[in-house]
Amino acid sequence: MTGPPRSGASPSKDRFSFYAAMSVVVANMIGTGVFTSLGFQLVDIQSGFVLLMLWVVGGITAFCGALSYAELGSALPRSGGEYVFLSRIYHPAAGFTSGWVSATVGFAAPTALAAITFGTYLSSVFPTLSPSWLAAGLVVLLSLVHASTRRNSSLFQRVFTTVKVLLIVGFCLAAIALVREPQSVGVVPAGGGSAGASSGVLSGAFAVALIFVSYAYSGWNAATYLTSELEEPQRVLPWVLGGGTLIVMVLYVALNFVFLYSTPIEEMVGRLEVGYIAAGHIFGPRGADIMGVTLSLLLISTVSAMVLAGPRVLHAIGEDYPTFRFLSRKNAQDVPAVAVYTQTGVTLLFIATSSFERILVFAGFTMGLNTLLATLGVFVLRWREPDLPRPYRTWGYPVTPLVFLALTGWTLVYLLIDRPLEAGLGLGLVVVGLLIYAVAGRNGARETGGAP
């Protein structure tokens, strides 16, 4: 693998630069999950060590997945993510179903969740404002930005992601310096023994909580949805995916340590706005209002990144299937505007009709299944097409993809057992995708079947 892109390289106006791609990855991950999931995790787990290990294990899993996806993206350099990968590796039906899942719960549902959280935080400070209307307004506004030009998309994403990272670092440092009554976090297992650590980390509650954490890390694969629009995609993908994931893991562990360090656990159990609650303990009531606004602003880049990346899947489907040809239409600036507005419509439907936690578990299970099959495809593609050019090969192969498959598979099995309704809905969505493919496939698909 060659070195990372030079920062002094001048970006092409028709391509997303390395920094813009990294911003999409980081912004996709740092969003709803880290500011909301701790409250749900605390219902069953109240050990500081086990809670922090959730974020470490989730980060390692995402990093292993990111390195695996970098190989797939460099070998199959077309925008569309899992849609492209599964079409080539398994069958066009698998790719289409994956694209269907990505377009619905893969991007539209998480976009709705991030927007709802944005509205929830902002309405905590301004109670007269409606969270749902704030969420819908943000999605519409960002859709207009990303349906205009790549220059506008890139600039908006880079600026808001940079601000987000700086604010998170500042928040963590201020919390450690200012908190008046620090809580005991317990960064080592209770009693210092390994038995307690094993029972906590290997428990069913840990596996189910890992779904929330996995959702928080979802987005580590975001750059693969923009592959053909990146500068030197086969060279930059490993650095964008792996580097972005490691940055986020450090920030996630720090944020959750700060939440536990600053706030009594009983005040966060089952609560959505844990960041706002923690800010009240750190900065006082007035500071909490300021942080409520700040935390809502952090989510703008998250919604933006998903509005930017997700429609590329719909656009790729439109290119390949005559039934959905309308999704392939671009504006005068070569941006897939119709796909952007289509995803916006689905997102607004989620905002209007769904509950937060159900979307979270439902989306987490379905996206986990998607990434599991794609990562398994690293082995399948090496076996079926050993001579396919691979500018990048997964570091640590076969251990890294096996780690991802083992941890993701373990989590999905526990979710099937513990949350059969949400898991069943996810599997039902897959079946619907296959039925739509059966109808759309009658009209024929492009010969490449989603492959580059």
N, C-alpha and C positions, 0 to 999 in steps of 0.2 A: 504494500500500500504506500502510495506516495504521500508526501507531507501535506498539511492542511493548506487551503488556498491562501495566497498572499493577500493581506488586507489592503495592499495598495493597488490591487488589480481593479481596473475600471469596469463597472458592471455594464452589461448590455441593456439598452432600454427595452428590449424585447424579451428579456429573460429575468428570472428572479436570481439575485445575487446570493452568495454563500450566506451573508449576514441575514438577508431576508428569509432564506430557507430555514436557518437556525431559529429565527424569531418565530416562524410558523410552528416549529416543533416545540419550542419552549412555551409559547403562548397556548398551544393546544393542550399541553399537560397541566400547566398551572392555571387552574380555574375553579370550577365548582367543587371538585372532590376534596381538595386539601382544606377548604374553608368550611366544609359542611359535614364530612364523613366522620370526624372524631366523635361527634355527639352520638351517632348511631353505634359506633364501635364500643363506646363506654357502657352501653346497655349490658353487654356480656363480658367485657374485659376491662379491668380497672388497674391492671399492673402497668406502671410506666415503662418498664423494660419490654414487656410483650408488645405494648402499643408502638413503641419506637422500632422494635424489630419488624413489625408489620411494614413500616415504610422502607426499612432496609431491604427486606426480602422482596417487596414489591419493586424496588428500584433495581435490584439485581436481575429479577425476572425481566423487567422491561429492557434493561441493557443487553441481556442475552438475545431477546427478541429483536432489538434494534440492529445488532450485528448480523443476525440471520437475514433480516430484511434488506440490509445493505448489499448482500450478495445477490439476492433476487432482483433488487432494483438495478444493479449494475449489469446483470445478465439480460434483463428484460426492461430496457429503458424507455418505458412508455408511461404517461400519466394514467392513474387509475387505481394504484395500490393493489389490494387483494383481488379486485376484479380481473386485472391483467394477469396476476400470478396464477390464480386458480384456473383460469380459462386455459392457459398454456400447460400447466402441470397436470391437471386432472381431466377436465372436460368443459366445454363452453357452458354447460348447464350449471356446473359448480361456480364458475366465474360470474355468471349472470345472477345466481342466487346470492353470492357474496356481494355483488354490486347492489342488489335490492336491499340486503341487510344494511350495507354501509349508508345507502341513501336515506333509509328510514331511521333505524335506531343508531347506526354508526355515527351519523353526523347530525341529523335533524333532532333526535332526542337529546343528545348531549348539548347541542346548541340551545335547545329550549331550557334545559336544566341550568346552564350558565346564565342565560338571560333571566330566568326566574330568580336565581340567587342574586343577580344584580338588582332586580326590582325589590327583593326582600330586604337587602342591606340598605338600599336608599330609602325605602319606606319606613325602616326602623328609625331613621332620623327625621323624615318628613311623613308623618302618619297619614296625612290627607292624600298622599299619592298612592295610586293603585299599583301593586307589584306586577300584576298581569299586564296592565297597559304600559308600564315602564319597560317590561320585557319585550313586548311586541314592538314598541316604538324603536328600541335599540336594534332589534333584528332587521326591521325595515330600513333603518338608516344605514346600517352597515352593508346591507344588500345593494343599496344604491351606490355606495363607494366601490364595492368589489365588482359591480357589473359595469363600471365605467372604463378604467384603463389599468394595466399592470403597474404603471408608475404610481398611480394613486394607491393601489393595493399595497405595493411594496413599502412606500413611504409611511402609510398609516400603520402598517404592521410593525415596522422597525421602531418607530417612535414609541408606540404604546407598549411594546414588549420591553424595550429598554427602561422606560419609566417603571414598569411593573417590577422588574428585577431589583432596581435601585430602591424602590419603596419597601419591598419585602426585606431586603438586607437592613435597611434603616429601621424597620419595625422590630426586627429581632434584636438588634443592638440596643435600641431604646428600651425594649422590654426588660432585658437583663439588667440595664443600668437603673431603671426607674421603679420597677415593681416594689411595692412596699411590704407585702407579705408573701414571700416566695413559698411555693408548695414543694413538698418532697416528691420528686419525680421517680426516683429509683431506676437509675440507668443500668443497674446490674440486677440479676435475678434475686428475688426475695430470699434472704438468707445466704446469698452468694453461691447457692448450690446449683448443679446442672439439672437435677431431677425436676425442680420446680420450673426451670426454664423450658425443659423438654415438654412437660405436661401442658404448659401454656402455649408454646409455639406449635405443638403438634395436635392441638385440640380442634374439635369441630368448630368452635366459636372463632378460633384464629382463621380457619379456612374460609368461613363465611365472611368475616371481616375483611379478608384479603380481597374479596370481590369489590368492596368499597375502595380499597387501596388501588386495586388494578384499574378501576374506573378512573381514579385520580391520575394514574400514570398513562391512561389511554391518550393517544396523540403522539407517542414516541415514533410512530410510523408515518406521521403526517406528510413528511417530505416526499414519500413515495407516490402520493397522489398528484404531485406536481413535477414528476421526474423529467418529462420531456420539455418542461418550461424552465428548467434550471440551467445555470451556466456549468458546463462540464459535469453533468450529473453523475457519470460513472466514477469520477474522481472525488467529488465532494460528498456523496451520500454517506459513506462510512463516518466521516467527521461530523456531518450534520446530525445524523441519527444517534450515534454513540455519544458524541460530545454534549448534545442537547439533553440527553437522558441523564448523564452524570451530573450536569449542572442542576437539573431539577431535583434529583435525589438528595443532594446536599441541602437545597432550599427546603424541601419537604421535611426532612428530619429536623432541621433547625426550627421550622414553624411549629411543628407539633410539640417539640420540646418547650418552646415558648408558651404555647397554649396551656400545657400541663404545669409548667413552672409558675405561671402567673395567676391561674384560676382554679378554685376548688372544683374537684371532679363533679360533685353533685349538682353544680350549677350548669354543667354542660351536657349531662346525660340526656339523650334524646332530642337535643336542641339543634336546629339547623344553623343558626347564625353564631357559631362558636367564636369566630374571629371578632365579631362585634362585642360579645360578652367578655372575651379576654381583654380587649382594648379598654373596656370600662374599668377593669382592675388595674391596668397599667397606667392609664392616663386620667382616670376619673370620668365623671359623666360628660363634661364638655369635650374632653379628648375622645371619648367613645363616639360622640356624634361626628367628630372630624374623621375618625378612623372608619366609621360606617360609610361615609361618603368615599373615603380613600379606597376601602376594600371593594366597594361597588365599581369604582373606576378601574381597579385591577382586572375586573372581569371583562372589560370592554375588549381587550386584546384577545381574550379567550374566545369570545363570541366571534370576533373578527376573523381569527385564524380558521375556525370551523366553517364560517360562511365562505371563506376564500378557498379552502382545500376540498370540501365535500362535493361541490358541484362538478368537479373534474371527473368523478365516477359516473355521474349521470351523463355528462358530455361523451365519455368514452362509450357508454351503452348506446347513446344516440348515433354514434358513428358506426357501430357494428350491427345494429338491428333496425331494419326499415320501419318496424312498428313504432319505434321511439325516435325516429329521425328528427323530429322537432327539437329534441334536446341537444342536438349537435350544432344548432345555429349559433353563430357568433356575431358580435356587433362589429362596427367599423374598425375598432381597435383590437380585433382578434381575441376578444374575451368571451367566454361562453355564458353570455348574459341570460339566455333562456333557462339554462340549467341552474344558475344562481337564483333566479326568481322562483323556479319550481321547488327547490329545496326550502326557500323561504316560506312558501305556502304550507309545506308539510310541518315545518318548525312551528309556525303559528297555530296549526291544529293541535300539536302537542301542548303548547302553552295554554290553550283554551280548555283542554279536556283531561289532562293527566295529572296524577298526584306525584309529588317529588320522589319519594322513596321507591315507589313501584317502578317509575322510569329508571331509577338508578340501578336497581337489581336486574331488571329486565334487560336494559342496555348492556350492563356489565357482563351478563351471561352470554348474550348473543355476540358481542364483539370478541369475547374470549374464545368462543368457538371459531370465529372467523380467523383470528390470528393463530390459533392452534393448527388449523389446516394449512395455513400459508407457511408457517415455520416448518411443519412436517414436510412441506414441499421442497425444502432445501435438500433433504435426503433423496426424495423421489426424483427431482430434476437431475441431481448428480448421477443417479442410477440410469435414468432413461436417456439423458443427453449429456454424456460425459465430455463430449467434444465442444459443447456450447461455450463460446468465449465468456470468461468470468473475470473482468478487470479487477474485481475484489472478491476474495474468498473469506468466509467467516473466520475471524480470529478465534482460536480455541476449538475449532471443529474437531470432533463431533460433540464435545462436552457442552459448549455454550447453547446450541439449539436443544440438546437433550435436557438441560436445566430448565429452559423455558417450557418445554413440553411437559416435563414432570410437574412443575409447580402450577402451571395453568390447568393441566388435566386434573390434578388433585383438587384444585379449587372448584372446578366445574362439577366434579362428582359430588362434592359436599353440598354444593348449591342445589343440585338436583334433588338431594335428600332433604335439605332443610327448607328450601323455597320452591317446592314443586310447581306452584301456580305460575310464578314468574318464569321459571325455566321452561315450563310447558308452553307459555306464550311465546317464548323465544323460538322454540322448536316449531311451533305453529307458523311463525313468521317465515321460517325456512321453507316449510311446505308450501306456503302461499307463493313464495318466490319461484319454486320449482313449477308450480301450476302456471304462473305467468310466463315462465320460459317455454313451457309446452305449447302455449298459444303463440307467443312471439316467434318461437323457433320455426313455426310453419311458414313464415314469410322469409325465412333464411337469415343467416347472420353473415357478416363479413368473413371472408375465408380465414383470416388470421384468428378469428374467435377470441379476440381480446389480446392476443400476443402482439408484440411490437412488430 
